[in-house]
Amino acid sequence: MIDKLHDMLAMQAAQRPGATALWWQGVATTYATLNERVVALAARLAACGPPGERVAVLAWNCPAFLELIYAVPASGKILVPLNARLAPAELIHQLQSAGVTTLFGDSGLLQPLLREGEFDPRVTAIDLDAGYEQWLARGQVAPLPPTSADDAVWILHTSGSTGRPKGAVLTHRSFLAGLRSAALGRPVVATDRYLYPFPLFHVSAHNVLLQHQYGAAVVLMKSFDPVTTLQACRELKVTTMSLAPTMIAMLLDHPDFSAADLRTVRTIGYGASAMPQTLLRRLLAQTDVGLCQSYGMTELSGSVAFLTVEDHRLAAETRPELLQTVGRPVPSVQVALTDELGRACAIGDCGEILVRAEQCMRGYWHQDDATSRAIVDGWLHTGDIGRFDTDGYLTIVDRKKDIIISGGENVGSREVEEVMRRHPAVKDCAVIGVPDARWGEVVCGVVQLAGPASDRELSDHCRHFLAAYKTPRRWLRVDALPLNAAGKIDKPALRLAHAGAR
């Protein structure tokens, strides 16, 4: 039984040495070649210090990043993927809090960081563009240390939307348990070619490892671009991929798009935001692609609930309300809802989502208090508010932190957003709370429009479906909504930018 990430790659190299593990900018790398490079890198890292040391990577997607994902845990060390979009001060805080000793980085990202006065000169920095191959080929090597399933493999920082990011500690065991859950929701076959456009420094990178678990090929993109994505689908005959709904819309809206571009695509997985029904109907009408939504988080090493391809087709035909859910939990996890007093919620009642599963993180790095608040009696308190229906579908009402308190009433932003998306002029939207002298906070709708719509028209539309206190009192129009590294709408950025909206 495979119980470590790097053993999974080694197994595929032994069983399918000539099969393609990675496509990168038109070049294929076999499982045998990838594993050889991983083994060499792990031996080089093993000579650089004792097991348990932290090794960070600050880079956009590239083959070296993927090599580090496998090689760092194989060397007995812990990988710290850094968000390439952070400011140098934020990066330095994460390097310091994790106690990083070695840092790999792209030249363009590494050099500004090295010039910061707060950068620790004791950290060994290796430029992936200029010095990586020489460092790998010419340095000392050491035997790989013994490793176990419960060893930490990643310290992955949370989004920080409720304060400074915390480092979630993921282990071989939790990661592989997350892959088992993912396989239940998004089955993989060895002949698949999976396109991945999201950053590898995000927990969604578990989808890349999922492909390798089954011997499939990964088409790794440096970042999402509709032109190169459509080109890859045509030329490499992509069968599955992960895209945010906004990315799907960009593909369909591109002037060069043809339904034939997606002829070989069996499934698109998403999880960054809700799927507008209009977009679902459009995709299903123009293509044969199936959709699958997932619900998860960093602390869960991936996802625990899925809205399947069959669910999406049912939503398009007779049950549109299913699109407001995240599907049903997989059998490998336990999900419960509790109220503010810790009591179990009845069907239809809202409560905090608690998860007990092998894929749960070990805890937060060197933050015992935060860990004890997050994990109680083996249950991870997600901070998400949800409800179950009689068929077992889970609806995310909101994040605790996204609850807007206006005049003493709680408003779930996701509920308002779902209503706003029903207006034909709304292409995309977000709801935030903005300060108000009378109400404390008022609901503010931020909209990206596809057609003309006045404030009054938008308000009347929402008021038709919502109570008055839930209807946005203020409206802001933007050309595009900001997205974070996971492809989700960046609510903290919106709040910061529009805190003074009147």
N, C-alpha and C positions, 0 to 999 in steps of 0.2 A: 504493500500500500504506500502510495506517495504521500509523505507528510511534510515535505519542504518544497518551497517554490522552485529552487534550482534543480532539484531532483526531477521535477516535472519536465523541465527542458531537456535534461540529460536523457530521460526516457524516450522522448520523441526523437532525439538525435540518434539513439540506438535503434529504434524501430523504423524511423522514416528519415534516414540521413539525407536523402536527396530531395525531400519535399521542401517546398518554399515556406520559410517561417516569416519572412519579412520582404515586403516591397517598399523601396524607398527611392523616390524620384526616378522611377523606371528601372531600377536595378534590384534583382532578386538575390536574397541571401538564404541559403539552405539551413535546415535545422542543425546539420553537422557543423557548418561553418560558424553559425551563431554560438553554438555550445562551445566550440574550440576557443572562440574569443572570450566567452564568459569565464571559462576555466582559467585561461591565462590572466585575465584581469583579476579574478578572485585570488590567484596565487600572488600576484603583485601587491594587492591590497593587504593580504595576510602578512606580508613582510613589513608593513608600514606601522604596525602597532598591535596591541592586544585586542582580542575579541571584545565586542561591546562598544567600541569606539563609534562615534557618529561621523558619517560621511555625507556631505550635502551635495546636491546638484542644482545648479541654477542655469537652466537652459530651456530653449524651445525644443520641440520634438526633433529627435535625430536618432540614428542608430546607437550612438554612444550612450544616450539616456537609457535605452532599452537594455543595453549590456549591463549598465550599472544596477538596474532594477533586479537583475538576477545575481550579478557577481558580488554585490555588497553583502547580502545575507549569506551567500556561499562562503565568504571570507570570515563570517562570524561577526560582522559589523552591522550597524543599523543605518539605513538610508534615510536622509532628511530631504525630501523634494521641496524646493523653494518655489514659491509663486513668482514667476518672472515679471509680473506686472507690479510688484510691490516697489515702494520707494527704498532707497538704500538704508535709511534709518530703520525701516520695518524689517528689512532683511537682516541687518546686524543684530537686532533684538532676537530674531529667531535663531540665528547662529549662536548667539551667546546663551540663550535659554536652553538650547539643545546640547551645548558643549561640543560643537563640531570641531574636529581636528583636521579634516581634509575637505576641500571644496573643489568640485569640478564645475566649470562654467563656460558658456559662450563668451567669446572675446567682448562683444558689445555689451554684455550684461556684467561681466566680471570686472572689467577695467574701471568703470565708475565706482564700483563697490570697493575696490582696492585703494582708491584715492581718498576714501572716507577716513577721517581722522580716528574714528572709533573702531575701525577694522582691526581685529587682533592679528598682529604680525606672526604669531605662533601658528596660525592656521595655514596649512600647506594648500596653496591655490594652483590648480592645474587647468590650463587653457585648452578647452576641447578643440578649438580651431587651430591653435599654433603648436601645442606641446604634448597633446594627449598620446599620439602614436609613439613619439620618442620616449615618453615616460613609461609607457606600457612595455616597450621593447627592450629598454636598456637597464631597468632597475632590478633590484634584488627580488627574489621570489621566496615563498615559504610554503610548507605543506598546509593544506586547509585544515582548520580546527574542526573537531566534532561539533555538530549543531543538533538542536532538538526542535520539535514542533512548537514548543512554547517560547522559543527565542523571539525577541522583537525583530521585526524586519523593516518597519517603517515608523518614523515619527512624522505624522502628517498633520499640519496645522489646520485648524478649523477656519471658517471664513472670517471670523472676527466680527461678525455683525452684532454681537452682544458685548463687545469689549475686545481687549487684546486677544489675538488668536491663542488657542491652547493646542498643545501637541498631542494628538491622539496616538497612542502606541498600538500598532497592529502587529500581530504575530503570524508565523507560518500557519498556525492552526486557525486563527480567525480569518486570514486571507483565503485559505483553501475552503473553509466553510462557506465564505461568501461566494466563491466560485461555484460551489455545489448549488447554492440557492439560485445563482444567475443561470445556471444550466437548466434548471426547472422552468424558469420564465422565458429564457431565450435559448432554445436548443441549438447546438453547434454540431456540424458534421465535418469530417476531415477535408472534404473538398471545398469548404467555404473559403471565400476571399472577403475579408472583413475590412471595411474602410473606417479608420479612426481619425477624426479631425480635432478632437479635444486635447488639451494639454496633458502630457504624461505626469505632470506634477499634481494632478487631481485624482481623487479616489476612483473616478470613472476609468482610470487606467486598468482597473481590474478586468475590464472587458477585453483588453489586449491579452492578458494572461489566460483568460477563459478560452480564447481561440487556440492558444498554444497547448492548453490542457488536452485538446482534442485533435491536435495536429493540423489545424487550419492555418491559412496564411493571413498575415496582417498587412494591409495597405496603410502605411503610416503617413499622415499628412503633417507638414510643418505647422499648418494652421488651416482653418476652414476658408475656402474660396470656392464660390459656385462654379467657376469655369474649370478649375483643376479637378474639382469633385466630379463634375459631369464627364470630363475627359477620362478620368480614372475608371468610372463606371463603364464607359464604352470600351476602352482599350484593354482593361484588365478583367472585365466581366465580373465586377463586384457582385457578391450575393447578399451580403448583410452590411449594415453600417449603423453608426450612432449619430444622430443629428438632433439638435434642439428644434422645436417647432418653427422658430424664426429662421433657421437654416433651411428647413424644408420649403418654407414660403419663398426664400431667396432662390432656390433651385427652380421652382415652378414659375417664378416671375421673370427668370432670366430670358432675354430675347432669343437665345440660342437653344432654349430647352425644347426637347422632343421627348415624347413618351417612350420612344425607343431607347433613349439614354438609360432608362431604368429597367430595361427589358429583363436583365438577369438578376435584378435585386429582389430577393424573397422577402426580407424584413428590414424595417428601419426601427431601431430602438430609440426611445427618447425618455427624458426624465427631468429635463431642466425646467419645464413649465407646462401648464395645461395646454391641451390640444383644442384649438377652436373648432367647432363643428363644421364651419364653412371650409376650413382647410382640410379637414378629414374627408368631407364629401368630395372636394375637388381632387384630392390625391387618389381616392378610390375610383373616381369617375375617369381619370386620365391614365391610371396605371393599374397594374396587378399587385402592387406592393402591399404587404401587410405591415401593420403598426403594432408596436408593443411599448407600453409605458412602464416605468419602474419607479418604486419609491424606496429610498435609502438615504444614507448619509455616511460621512467619513467615519464616524464612531462605530458603524456597522460593517465596515470593510466592504461596502457595496449595498446591495438592495435586498429587501425582505418581502416586497409585495409587487405584483405585476398585473397590469391590465393587458390581457393577451390579444393576439391577432383576432381570435374569434370574438372577443369582447368588443373590439373596435368595429368589426363588421356588424355586430348586433347593434352597436350604438348608431351606426350610420343608417341602419334599416328601420329599427323600431324602438330603440331605447337610448335616445340621446343623453339622458341623464347619467349614463355610465361614464361619459367623458369627464364628469365632475369628480369621479373617484380615481383612486390610484390602483384599483383592482383588488385582488384578494391576496392575503399572506400565503407564502409557500409553506408546505407541510414541515419544512425543516426548522421553522421558527415558531415562537409563541408571541402573540401580540395581544395586549390587554389595554383597556381604557379605564382610567380612574379619574374621579373628581378631585376637587381641591382638598378633600379630607381623606383621600386615599381609598375611597370606596369604589367598587366595580360599577361601571356605567351600564345601564340597560341599553338594549338595541335602540338606536335612534338618538340617544343622548350623547352629548359632546363631553370629551374628557381628554386628558393628556395620554399620548400614545406611549406605552411601555413595551419594550422588546426584551425577551430572554432568548438568547441563541448563542451557539458556539462561535458565530462570526462577530460577536461583540468585542470591541476593543478591550485591551487589558486595563487601560485607564489613561489619564492625562500625565504626560511626562513631568515628573517632579512637582505635581500639583495634587497632593493627597486630598485636600479639602474639596477641590473641584471634582475629583474622582468619586469621593464618597457621596457627594450630592447627585452626581449623574448616575451612579450604579448603586442601587439599594436592593439588598437581598437577591442579587443576581439579575435584577431587572434594570435595563438602561432606560432612563427617563429622557425621552427624545426632545422634550420641549415643544413638540408639535401637538396641536389640538385636532382631534378627529372624531368621527362617529362611524359606526357600522350600520349597514342596513340588514334586512332580514335574509338577504342572499349572501351575506358575508363580505360585501364590497366595502372598502374603507375609503372614506372621504376625508381629506385634509381640510379642516375648516380654516386653520391658520397656524402660523408659528406664534408662540406666546409673545415673542418680541414684536410681532407684526400686528398685535391687537391694538386698535386705536380706541382710546378712552375719551369719548366726547360727551360732556355733560353727565358723566357718571355711567354712561352706557358703553358696553364693549362692542366694537365693530370689527368683524373679521375682514381684512382687506381682500382675501381671496374670494370671498362670497361676492363682494362688490365688483371685483374684476371680472368674474364670470358673467355677471349681468352686463357690464360695459361691453364685453366682447360680442354680445348678441346684436349690438347696433351695427348696421351694415357699413357705416362710415369708419368704424374703429378697426384699424389694422392691428394694433397692439396697444397694451395699456398697463398701467400699474396704479395702485392706490397706496397713498402714504398719509400719515397724519402730520398736519402742520400746526404750529402753536396758534392759539387763539385766546384773547384776553377774557372772553366771556365763557367759552366752553372748555377751556384747557387745551383741547385739540379739536380740530375739525377735519373731516374727510376731504382729501384732495385727490382728484382724478388727473393722472398724467396720461395723455393720449397721443398716439401716433396715428394720424388719420389717413385713410385711403380716399376720402371724399369730403365734401363740405358738411359741416355740422356746427350749429351754434351751441353756446353754453346752455341756453334754455332747452334746446332740443335734446341734448345729452342728459340734462337733469330730468326732463320729463320722462325720457326712456327709463332711467334708473328708478325714478319714483313709482313707475308703473309696477316694478317688480320688488321694490325694497321699501322698508319703513323710511320715514322722513329723516331720521337721525343717521341712517346708513347712506343716504344719497349724498354724493359729493357736493359740498357747498362752494368749492373752488375748482377751477379747471385750468390745467396747463397743457399747452401743446408743444410737442417736441418733434424734431425731424427723425430722431431715432432714440430708442431707450438704451441706456448704458447696460452692458452685460459684464458679468464677472467671468472668471476663468472657467467656470462650469457651464457657461452659456445661459445662466439665469439672470433675470433682471436684477441689477445691482441696487437694491432698495436703500442701503446706507448712503450710496452716492447720490441718489435722488433726494433723500432727506437733507443731506448736506447742501446740495445745490439749491433746494427750494424751501429751506427752512423759513425764509421770510416771505413766502408767497402770500399775497393778499387778494 
